[in-house]
Amino acid sequence: MQRRWWSVGLLAVLPCLSGCLYHTHKVEKTTIAGPAMDASVAQLVNGVNDRYAAINSLTATVDFQATTGGARQGKQTDITPFHGYILLRKPSMLRVLALLPVVRTHAFDLASDGETFKLVIPPKSRAIVGSNKVTKPSTNALENLRPDIFLNSVLVNSITAQRLVYLTSTSETRKEGNKLVETPEYDLHIGEEAPAADTHLAVRVIKPTRVIRFSRLTLLPTGQDIYDQDGGVETHVTYGPYRQFGTAHLPSSIVIERPRESYRITISVQKVVVNQPLGDEQFALKIPSDYKVQTLQ
């Protein structure tokens, strides 16, 4: 009873104090980007899997812009943009060709069979070969640019059976012109059960593998975070506005960020042809005999 009277007394005093303890002022009001659509986990998973299954091969004409460094290094280097091409054949064949500005000769040429890769750099008469995945990071950020980074980012890969998934909703607010625009989003969390480190632990541990972000205005992916074995963000991908490229509805830009290696690659998509036959010879890359070859782990 005494506690109840104390609460009532405090509520009675608060209006008298509000004049000196509170100050209300105007803040910029957000504008909702549009009506939010609802979707279930099943709808989002099936949407991802159906879009991935619809594309067996892809040939894209693109522009590349790369940036290394950032706030942690206290400096940033912007690399001259390159025009180029991306060829992809599922499940894991990849070719990435970049051309030097103006002269349009090869700046670099990368080819992968899904397990190993070759990277030829004609301006330096140099080649790099190695595993698709980085096992021993290099101090040179761009030497850590492996095929798997493109394979996991250019398309939003399907969500395989037996994965553990759950859905959360959020929103992102950004400045657009003179307005603050709030876009409602879904986050689809994907993981797998981690081995039990403690047999007495009374809960089941989930190891995250990916989070796919969806706009609730379109229910299309706007980005994804890909996690490493320790649960850290390995790759952060943002997808720009979607466009119709022939029969395919795909993002017009892809921004790939590697936080630990401090580099970012922006891919601006100019043209895409899907499901055109791509033979093995289009993924074969020969290293000239006079090139210096470096092997990366």
C-alpha positions as CSV (number, residue, x, y, z in Angstrom):
1,M,0.0,0.0,0.0
2,Q,2.8,2.4,0.9
3,R,4.5,1.8,-2.5
4,R,1.2,2.6,-4.3
5,W,0.8,5.9,-2.5
6,W,4.4,6.8,-3.3
7,S,3.7,6.1,-7.1
8,V,0.6,8.2,-7.1
9,G,2.5,11.1,-5.4
10,L,5.3,11.0,-7.9
11,L,2.8,11.2,-10.8
12,A,1.1,14.2,-9.2
13,V,4.4,16.0,-8.9
14,L,5.7,15.3,-12.4
15,P,3.5,17.9,-14.2
16,C,4.8,20.6,-12.0
17,L,8.4,19.7,-12.8
18,S,8.0,19.2,-16.5
19,G,8.6,22.9,-17.3
20,C,12.2,22.7,-16.1
21,L,13.1,19.1,-16.8
22,Y,11.8,18.7,-20.3
23,H,12.2,20.6,-23.5
24,T,10.3,19.8,-26.7
25,H,11.7,20.8,-30.1
26,K,11.0,20.0,-33.7
27,V,13.0,17.3,-35.6
28,E,12.8,16.4,-39.2
29,K,9.9,14.2,-39.9
30,T,10.4,11.0,-41.9
31,T,8.4,10.1,-44.9
32,I,7.4,6.5,-45.4
33,A,8.7,5.3,-48.8
34,G,5.5,3.5,-49.7
35,P,3.1,0.8,-48.4
36,A,4.8,-2.2,-46.9
37,M,4.0,-5.7,-48.2
38,D,3.8,-8.6,-45.9
39,A,5.6,-11.9,-46.6
40,S,6.3,-15.1,-44.7
41,V,9.6,-16.9,-44.4
42,A,8.4,-19.4,-47.0
43,Q,7.6,-16.7,-49.5
44,L,11.0,-15.0,-49.2
45,V,13.0,-18.3,-49.3
46,N,11.0,-19.5,-52.3
47,G,11.5,-16.1,-54.0
48,V,15.3,-16.3,-53.5
49,N,15.5,-19.9,-54.7
50,D,13.2,-19.3,-57.7
51,R,15.2,-16.3,-58.9
52,Y,18.5,-18.2,-58.5
53,A,17.2,-21.3,-60.3
54,A,16.0,-19.2,-63.3
55,I,19.6,-18.2,-64.2
56,N,22.0,-20.8,-65.4
57,S,24.5,-18.5,-67.0
58,L,25.1,-14.8,-67.1
59,T,27.1,-12.4,-69.3
60,A,27.3,-8.8,-68.0
61,T,28.9,-5.7,-69.4
62,V,29.9,-3.6,-66.4
63,D,32.0,-0.8,-65.0
64,F,34.2,-1.4,-62.0
65,Q,35.2,1.1,-59.4
66,A,37.5,0.0,-56.5
67,T,38.5,1.7,-53.3
68,T,41.0,0.6,-50.7
69,G,41.6,1.8,-47.2
70,G,39.2,3.8,-45.1
71,A,38.8,5.2,-41.6
72,R,40.8,2.5,-39.9
73,Q,43.8,3.2,-42.0
74,G,43.3,7.0,-42.0
75,K,43.5,7.1,-45.8
76,Q,41.6,6.0,-48.8
77,T,42.8,5.2,-52.4
78,D,40.3,5.4,-55.3
79,I,41.4,3.3,-58.2
80,T,40.7,4.5,-61.8
81,P,37.4,3.0,-63.0
82,F,37.6,0.1,-65.4
83,H,35.2,-1.1,-68.1
84,G,34.8,-4.9,-68.2
85,Y,32.8,-8.1,-68.4
86,I,31.6,-10.8,-66.0
87,L,30.8,-14.3,-67.2
88,L,29.2,-16.8,-64.9
89,R,28.1,-20.3,-65.4
90,K,26.5,-22.2,-62.5
91,P,27.5,-23.7,-60.3
92,S,30.9,-22.0,-60.0
93,M,32.5,-21.1,-63.3
94,L,33.6,-17.5,-63.4
95,R,35.5,-15.1,-65.7
96,V,36.1,-11.4,-64.9
97,L,37.8,-9.2,-67.5
98,A,38.7,-5.6,-66.9
99,L,40.0,-3.2,-69.6
100,L,42.3,-0.3,-69.2
101,P,40.7,3.2,-69.6
102,V,41.1,4.8,-73.1
103,V,43.3,2.2,-74.7
104,R,40.9,-0.7,-73.7
105,T,43.6,-3.3,-73.5
106,H,43.4,-5.9,-70.7
107,A,44.0,-4.5,-67.2
108,F,43.4,-8.0,-65.7
109,D,41.8,-11.2,-66.5
110,L,40.5,-13.7,-63.9
111,A,39.2,-17.2,-64.5
112,S,38.0,-19.8,-62.0
113,D,36.8,-23.4,-62.2
114,G,35.2,-23.2,-58.8
115,E,38.1,-24.5,-56.8
116,T,41.2,-22.7,-58.1
117,F,41.7,-19.5,-60.0
118,K,44.2,-17.8,-62.4
119,L,44.6,-14.0,-62.5
120,V,46.6,-12.5,-65.4
121,I,47.8,-8.9,-65.2
122,P,49.3,-7.9,-68.6
123,P,50.5,-4.4,-67.7
124,K,52.8,-6.0,-65.1
125,S,53.6,-9.2,-67.0
126,R,52.4,-11.0,-63.8
127,A,50.1,-13.8,-62.9
128,I,48.6,-15.0,-59.7
129,V,47.2,-18.5,-59.0
130,G,45.7,-20.1,-56.0
131,S,42.6,-21.3,-54.1
132,N,39.2,-19.6,-54.5
133,K,39.0,-18.9,-50.8
134,V,41.5,-16.7,-48.9
135,T,43.2,-18.9,-46.2
136,K,46.2,-16.6,-45.7
137,P,45.2,-13.0,-46.2
138,S,47.7,-10.8,-48.0
139,T,48.7,-7.3,-46.8
140,N,47.8,-6.1,-50.3
141,A,44.0,-5.8,-50.1
142,L,43.3,-6.5,-53.8
143,E,45.3,-9.8,-53.7
144,N,42.5,-11.1,-51.4
145,L,40.0,-10.5,-54.2
146,R,39.1,-14.1,-55.0
147,P,36.4,-15.6,-57.3
148,D,34.2,-16.7,-54.4
149,I,33.6,-13.0,-53.5
150,F,32.0,-12.5,-57.0
151,L,30.2,-15.8,-57.0
152,N,28.6,-15.1,-53.7
153,S,27.7,-11.5,-54.5
154,V,26.7,-11.2,-58.2
155,L,23.7,-13.5,-57.6
156,V,21.9,-14.1,-54.3
157,N,22.6,-17.8,-53.9
158,S,19.8,-20.2,-53.1
159,I,19.0,-21.2,-49.5
160,T,19.8,-24.9,-49.2
161,A,17.7,-27.4,-47.5
162,Q,18.1,-28.0,-43.7
163,R,19.3,-24.4,-43.1
164,L,17.9,-22.7,-40.0
165,V,16.1,-19.5,-40.9
166,Y,14.1,-16.8,-39.1
167,L,12.7,-13.4,-40.1
168,T,12.8,-10.0,-38.5
169,S,11.5,-6.7,-39.6
170,T,13.2,-3.3,-39.5
171,S,13.5,-0.1,-41.5
172,E,16.2,2.0,-43.0
173,T,16.1,5.8,-43.1
174,R,18.1,7.8,-45.6
175,K,18.3,11.3,-47.0
176,E,16.7,11.7,-50.4
177,G,16.8,15.3,-51.6
178,N,15.3,17.4,-48.9
179,K,13.4,14.5,-47.2
180,L,14.2,11.8,-44.8
181,V,12.7,8.6,-46.3
182,E,12.0,5.5,-44.2
183,T,11.9,2.2,-46.1
184,P,10.5,-0.8,-44.3
185,E,12.6,-3.9,-44.6
186,Y,12.8,-7.6,-43.8
187,D,15.9,-9.4,-42.6
188,L,16.1,-13.1,-43.4
189,H,18.6,-14.7,-41.1
190,I,20.2,-17.9,-42.3
191,G,22.4,-20.3,-40.2
192,E,23.2,-23.8,-39.2
193,E,23.4,-25.6,-35.9
194,A,26.8,-25.3,-34.3
195,P,28.4,-28.4,-32.8
196,A,27.9,-28.5,-29.0
197,A,31.0,-27.2,-27.3
198,D,29.5,-28.1,-23.9
199,T,27.4,-31.2,-23.5
200,H,25.7,-29.7,-20.5
201,L,24.5,-26.6,-22.4
202,A,20.7,-26.5,-22.3
203,V,20.3,-24.5,-25.5
204,R,21.0,-25.2,-29.2
205,V,23.5,-22.8,-30.7
206,I,23.0,-21.4,-34.2
207,K,26.0,-20.4,-36.3
208,P,25.1,-17.5,-38.7
209,T,26.0,-17.9,-42.4
210,R,24.0,-15.1,-44.1
211,V,21.5,-12.3,-43.6
212,I,19.5,-11.3,-46.7
213,R,17.8,-7.9,-46.6
214,F,14.6,-7.3,-48.5
215,S,12.7,-4.1,-49.3
216,R,9.1,-4.5,-48.1
217,L,8.0,-2.3,-51.0
218,T,9.1,-4.9,-53.6
219,L,10.1,-8.0,-51.6
220,L,13.4,-8.0,-53.6
221,P,16.8,-8.4,-52.0
222,T,18.5,-5.0,-51.3
223,G,21.7,-6.6,-49.8
224,Q,23.2,-9.4,-47.8
225,D,25.8,-9.9,-45.1
226,I,27.9,-13.1,-45.5
227,Y,29.6,-14.4,-42.3
228,D,32.8,-16.3,-41.7
229,Q,33.3,-19.3,-39.5
230,D,33.7,-17.1,-36.4
231,G,30.5,-15.2,-37.0
232,G,32.1,-12.0,-38.3
233,V,30.9,-10.2,-41.4
234,E,33.2,-11.3,-44.2
235,T,31.3,-9.7,-47.1
236,H,28.7,-6.9,-47.1
237,V,26.8,-6.5,-50.4
238,T,24.3,-3.8,-51.4
239,Y,22.1,-4.1,-54.4
240,G,21.1,-0.9,-56.3
241,P,17.8,-0.3,-58.1
242,Y,16.5,-3.2,-60.1
243,R,16.2,-3.0,-63.9
244,Q,14.8,-5.3,-66.6
245,F,17.7,-6.8,-68.6
246,G,15.9,-8.8,-71.3
247,T,14.0,-11.5,-69.4
248,A,15.9,-11.0,-66.1
249,H,15.0,-8.5,-63.4
250,L,18.4,-7.7,-61.8
251,P,20.1,-5.0,-59.7
252,S,21.7,-2.2,-61.8
253,S,24.5,-1.9,-59.3
254,I,26.3,-4.1,-56.8
255,V,28.6,-2.8,-54.1
256,I,30.9,-5.4,-52.5
257,E,32.6,-4.4,-49.2
258,R,35.2,-6.5,-47.4
259,P,35.5,-4.8,-44.0
260,R,38.5,-6.7,-42.7
261,E,40.5,-6.2,-45.8
262,S,39.4,-2.6,-46.2
263,Y,38.3,-2.5,-49.8
264,R,35.1,-1.8,-51.7
265,I,34.2,-2.7,-55.3
266,T,31.3,-1.0,-57.0
267,I,29.9,-2.8,-60.1
268,S,27.7,-0.7,-62.3
269,V,25.7,-3.0,-64.7
270,Q,25.3,-1.8,-68.2
271,K,23.9,-4.9,-70.0
272,V,23.1,-8.5,-69.0
273,V,22.4,-11.5,-71.1
274,V,21.2,-14.6,-69.2
275,N,21.1,-18.3,-70.1
276,Q,23.3,-17.9,-73.2
277,P,25.4,-21.1,-73.7
278,L,28.9,-20.6,-72.3
279,G,31.5,-23.3,-73.1
280,D,34.4,-24.4,-71.1
281,E,36.8,-22.5,-73.4
282,Q,35.3,-19.2,-72.3
283,F,36.6,-19.9,-68.8
284,A,40.0,-21.1,-69.9
285,L,42.9,-18.7,-69.3
286,K,46.4,-19.3,-70.5
287,I,49.4,-17.7,-68.6
288,P,52.1,-16.5,-71.0
289,S,55.4,-18.3,-70.4
290,D,57.4,-15.2,-69.7
291,Y,55.1,-14.0,-66.9
292,K,56.1,-14.0,-63.2
293,V,53.7,-16.3,-61.4
294,Q,52.8,-15.9,-57.8
295,T,50.9,-18.6,-55.8
296,L,48.6,-17.4,-53.0
297,Q,47.1,-19.5,-50.3
